[in-house]
Amino acid sequence: MSKLRVAVLFGGRSAEHEVSLQSAKSVIEGLDKSKYEVVLIGINKEGQWFLNESSHFLLNADNPKLIKLNGSSQAVTLVPYQKDQPLIALGDSQNAKSIDVVFPVLHGPFGEDGTIQGLLKLANIPFVGPDVLGSAIGMDKDVTKRLLRDAGIPIGKFLTFTKSQADSLNFQDIVNELGLPLFIKPANLGSSVGVHKVKTEDEFKLAIKDAWSYDNKIIIEEFIKGREIECSVLGNSDPIASLPGEVIPQHEFYSYEAKYIDAKGATLKIPVELPADIVKKVQKLAIETFKTLCCEGMSRVDFFLTDDNRLLVNEINTIPGFTSSISQYPKLWEATGIPYSELLDRLIQLALERAKRDNRQIAVKA
């Protein structure tokens, strides 16, 4: 039986570029080479695509502070409607590669927000993770929260502002609405990039400026005192939820540094010890969130659990971190009984099943 050609797509233009490199390293190592022929496609910070060799696609691969994409590889482009050989080497149209499925390991804008998903749909290539709509919704925290609120799913209080509303931002008015401390974050980023916990007006002004350096829309959220609980979801039309885990930050909050730089930045309890009824509630609410936001394939849903056992959805990650050593999504599935390599197999199979379903629907309509 011939091997499936799996293209791992990583790097990208977002501020989460280095996180993507770490995730991709684990995915590439975890794919079963007896089943898959792995094609490595790295995207640099300028948006150029490169066909990488597995032996040296990363520089400083074991140092999260210095990890970097090796840009000395051959530049390639993806050509829609080139069904059998969509990946074309620039300057050499004879050097083309076929791809059976793409595994995007891209975090943030230009990868997790529906843009890459739309390109792959045009090229008629199956891909892992949510489709265009689910990806776009999950990336935009403002849209996510409004949809969850309208569906009756519990969330914290929040306010949304665009740069055009900058003059209307009044610290005291916002404090009167949400209290202190506050969380300020870009609407369209993840991995806690550009996120600030604010206690004073001076901190507020600096946080607003930094958040707007990443996005034209920002979210200001109330502080919720509670435990940080996370749950992984897997599936298409009939998704399942993992056992929940808990993140206990050792920093002021679960910041980018705590997640990816400081090895002691957080303690992870996987699975977390919770009463059986709370575990079931977390799992049920994770699946409801997944479906409400039109997700498929995979996502990780993050919650706050208050002292009086109220669950509030914080956010969803449609391409969650995938490092085998520290990332919650695969570790939660491992604790639930699905090891890392098998999880990758399932995600690829879900991508192929969805593509078959969608193509069949198109054929019927035609």
C-alpha positions in Angstrom: 0.0 0.0 0.0 1.4 3.4 -1.0 2.0 6.0 1.7 -0.2 9.0 2.1 1.7 12.3 1.3 1.1 14.6 4.3 2.3 18.2 3.9 3.0 19.8 7.3 2.5 23.6 6.9 4.2 25.7 9.5 5.8 29.0 10.4 3.7 31.9 9.0 3.4 35.6 9.2 1.8 35.9 12.6 3.4 36.9 15.9 3.0 33.2 16.9 5.6 32.1 14.2 8.0 30.6 16.7 5.2 28.7 18.5 4.3 27.2 15.2 7.9 26.0 14.6 7.9 24.2 18.0 4.5 22.6 17.2 5.6 21.5 13.7 8.8 19.9 15.1 6.6 17.6 17.3 4.1 16.8 14.6 6.8 15.8 12.1 8.5 13.6 14.6 5.2 12.1 15.7 3.9 11.1 12.3 4.2 7.4 11.6 6.8 7.2 8.7 5.5 3.7 7.8 2.2 5.2 6.9 3.1 8.7 5.7 5.5 10.4 3.4 6.0 13.8 5.1 6.4 16.9 3.0 7.7 19.9 4.9 6.5 23.4 3.9 7.8 26.3 5.9 6.4 29.8 5.6 8.7 32.6 6.6 7.6 35.9 8.3 7.3 37.6 4.9 4.9 35.0 3.7 7.2 33.1 1.3 6.8 29.3 1.1 9.7 26.9 1.2 10.1 23.2 0.6 12.2 22.1 3.5 14.5 19.1 4.1 13.6 17.2 7.3 17.3 17.1 8.4 17.7 20.9 8.7 14.4 22.7 8.4 14.9 24.5 11.7 17.8 26.4 13.2 18.3 26.3 17.0 15.5 23.7 17.1 16.0 23.0 20.8 16.0 26.6 22.0 12.5 28.2 22.1 14.1 31.7 22.4 16.2 31.3 19.2 14.3 28.8 17.1 14.1 29.9 13.5 13.0 28.6 10.1 15.8 27.7 7.7 15.2 30.0 4.8 17.8 28.5 2.5 15.5 25.9 1.0 13.7 25.9 -2.3 10.8 28.3 -2.7 7.5 26.8 -3.8 3.9 27.9 -4.4 0.5 26.2 -4.2 -1.4 26.2 -7.5 -5.2 25.9 -7.2 -6.9 23.5 -9.6 -3.6 21.7 -10.3 -5.2 18.6 -8.9 -2.4 16.0 -9.2 0.6 18.2 -8.6 -0.5 21.4 -6.8 2.9 22.2 -5.2 5.2 23.8 -7.8 8.8 24.8 -7.2 9.3 28.4 -8.3 11.4 28.7 -11.4 11.1 25.0 -12.2 7.6 23.9 -13.3 8.9 20.4 -13.9 9.6 19.9 -10.2 6.1 19.4 -8.9 4.7 17.4 -6.0 1.4 15.8 -5.3 -0.2 16.1 -1.8 -2.9 13.9 -0.3 -3.6 16.0 2.8 -2.2 19.1 4.5 -1.6 19.3 8.3 -1.6 23.1 9.1 0.4 23.8 12.2 0.0 27.6 11.9 -1.1 29.7 14.9 -2.7 33.1 14.6 -3.6 35.3 11.6 -2.7 34.0 8.1 -3.0 30.4 9.2 -5.5 29.8 11.9 -8.1 32.4 10.7 -9.5 30.7 7.6 -7.1 32.2 5.1 -5.0 29.1 4.5 -8.1 27.0 4.8 -9.7 28.9 2.0 -6.6 28.5 -0.2 -6.6 24.7 0.4 -10.3 24.5 -0.3 -9.7 26.2 -3.7 -6.9 23.8 -4.4 -9.2 20.9 -3.4 -6.7 19.5 -0.9 -8.0 17.9 2.3 -6.7 19.6 5.5 -6.7 18.9 9.2 -8.7 21.1 11.5 -11.8 23.3 11.2 -13.0 24.6 7.9 -13.0 28.2 6.7 -15.9 29.4 8.7 -15.0 27.7 12.0 -11.4 28.9 11.7 -12.4 32.5 11.1 -14.9 32.5 13.9 -12.5 30.9 16.4 -9.7 33.4 15.6 -11.9 36.5 16.3 -12.5 36.6 20.0 -15.2 39.3 19.6 -17.3 37.2 17.2 -16.6 34.1 19.3 -18.0 35.7 22.4 -21.0 37.1 20.7 -22.0 33.8 19.2 -21.5 32.0 22.5 -23.5 34.6 24.3 -26.4 34.4 21.8 -26.3 30.6 22.2 -26.7 30.8 25.9 -23.2 29.5 26.7 -21.8 31.2 29.8 -19.0 33.7 29.2 -17.4 36.6 31.1 -18.2 40.3 30.6 -16.3 42.0 27.7 -16.1 45.1 25.7 -14.8 45.5 22.1 -13.2 48.5 20.5 -11.7 49.2 17.1 -9.0 51.8 16.4 -11.7 54.2 15.0 -13.1 54.3 18.5 -9.8 55.2 20.2 -11.1 58.6 21.3 -14.0 57.0 23.1 -11.9 54.8 25.4 -12.3 56.1 28.9 -10.5 54.2 31.7 -12.9 55.1 34.4 -16.0 54.2 32.3 -14.5 50.8 31.5 -13.6 50.2 35.2 -17.2 51.1 36.1 -18.4 48.5 33.6 -15.9 45.6 34.2 -14.1 46.4 37.5 -10.4 45.9 38.2 -8.1 44.2 37.3 -8.9 44.0 33.5 -7.5 41.9 30.7 -6.7 43.6 27.4 -5.9 41.6 24.3 -5.9 41.8 20.5 -9.1 40.3 19.1 -7.2 38.1 16.6 -4.2 36.5 18.2 -3.5 33.6 20.5 -0.7 32.2 22.7 -1.2 35.2 25.0 0.6 37.4 22.5 -0.2 41.1 23.3 -2.2 40.2 26.4 -2.0 42.3 29.5 -3.4 42.2 33.0 -4.2 45.8 34.0 -4.6 47.3 37.5 -3.9 51.0 36.9 -4.6 53.7 34.3 -1.0 53.9 33.3 -0.9 50.1 32.7 -4.2 50.5 30.8 -2.7 53.0 28.4 0.4 50.9 27.7 -1.7 47.7 27.2 -4.1 49.4 24.8 -1.1 50.7 22.7 0.5 47.3 22.6 -2.7 45.4 21.8 -3.4 47.7 18.9 0.1 47.1 17.5 -1.1 43.6 16.7 -4.7 44.1 15.6 -7.2 46.8 14.7 -9.7 45.4 17.1 -9.2 44.8 20.8 -11.1 43.0 23.6 -11.3 44.2 27.2 -12.4 41.5 29.6 -13.4 41.4 33.2 -11.1 39.5 35.6 -12.6 36.2 36.6 -11.3 34.6 39.7 -11.2 30.9 39.0 -9.2 27.9 38.0 -8.1 27.6 34.4 -9.6 24.4 32.9 -8.9 23.1 29.4 -10.6 20.4 27.4 -9.7 19.0 23.9 -12.4 18.2 21.3 -11.9 15.8 18.4 -14.3 14.9 15.5 -16.5 16.2 12.7 -20.3 15.8 13.0 -20.1 13.7 16.1 -17.2 15.1 18.2 -15.9 13.7 21.5 -14.2 15.5 24.4 -11.1 14.6 26.4 -10.7 14.5 30.1 -10.1 18.1 31.3 -6.8 19.5 32.6 -5.8 22.4 34.6 -3.2 25.1 34.1 -1.7 26.7 37.2 0.3 29.7 36.1 3.4 30.6 38.1 3.5 34.1 36.5 0.9 36.9 37.0 -1.2 35.0 34.4 -0.6 32.3 31.7 1.5 34.6 29.5 3.4 33.8 26.3 6.6 33.5 28.3 4.9 31.1 30.8 3.6 28.9 28.0 6.7 28.6 25.7 9.8 30.2 27.2 9.9 29.6 31.0 10.1 25.8 31.6 8.6 26.5 35.1 6.1 29.1 33.9 3.1 26.9 34.7 2.1 23.7 36.4 -0.1 21.4 34.3 -2.5 18.9 36.0 -3.5 16.3 33.4 -6.1 15.1 34.0 -7.3 17.4 36.7 -9.1 16.0 39.8 -12.6 17.2 39.6 -16.0 15.8 40.8 -17.5 13.5 38.1 -20.4 15.8 37.5 -18.1 18.8 36.8 -16.0 16.7 34.4 -19.1 15.8 32.5 -20.2 19.4 32.5 -16.8 20.6 31.1 -17.0 17.9 28.4 -20.6 18.7 27.5 -19.9 22.5 27.3 -16.7 22.0 25.3 -18.7 20.0 22.6 -21.5 22.6 22.6 -18.9 25.4 22.1 -17.2 23.4 19.4 -20.5 23.0 17.5 -21.8 26.5 18.1 -18.6 27.9 16.6 -18.9 25.6 13.5 -15.7 23.8 14.2 -14.6 20.4 12.9 -11.5 18.2 13.2 -10.0 19.6 16.4 -10.1 22.4 18.9 -9.2 23.1 22.5 -11.8 24.9 24.7 -10.6 26.9 27.7 -12.7 27.6 30.7 -12.7 29.4 34.1 -14.1 27.3 37.0 -15.1 29.6 39.9 -15.2 28.8 43.6 -19.0 28.2 43.4 -18.5 25.7 40.5 -19.7 28.0 37.7 -18.1 27.3 34.3 -17.4 30.2 31.9 -15.9 29.7 28.5 -12.8 31.8 27.9 -11.9 31.0 24.3 -11.4 28.3 21.7 -8.2 27.4 19.9 -8.8 25.9 16.5 -5.1 25.0 15.9 -3.9 24.5 19.4 -0.3 24.1 20.4 1.0 20.7 19.3 4.3 20.2 21.1 4.3 16.7 22.5 6.0 17.7 25.7 4.0 20.7 27.0 0.9 21.4 24.8 -2.4 20.7 26.4 -4.3 19.4 23.4 -2.3 16.3 22.7 -1.5 15.7 26.4 -5.2 15.7 27.3 -5.9 13.1 24.7 -2.9 11.0 25.9 -4.4 11.1 29.4 -7.8 10.1 27.9 -6.3 7.1 26.1 -5.2 8.4 22.6 -1.4 8.6 22.3 0.2 11.3 20.2 0.9 9.3 17.0 -2.7 7.8 17.0 -4.1 11.3 17.5 -2.3 12.5 14.4 -3.7 9.5 12.5 -7.3 10.3 13.6 -6.9 14.0 12.6 -5.7 13.0 9.2 -8.6 10.5 8.8 -11.1 13.2 9.8 -9.7 15.5 7.2 -10.0 12.9 4.5 -13.6 12.0 5.6 -14.7 15.7 5.4 -13.1 16.2 2.0 -14.9 13.1 0.7 -18.2 14.4 2.2 -17.8 17.9 0.7 -16.8 16.7 -2.7 -19.8 14.3 -2.8 -22.1 17.2 -1.9 -20.6 19.3 -4.7 -21.0 16.4 -7.2 -24.7 15.9 -6.2 -25.5 19.6 -6.7 -23.7 19.7 -10.0 
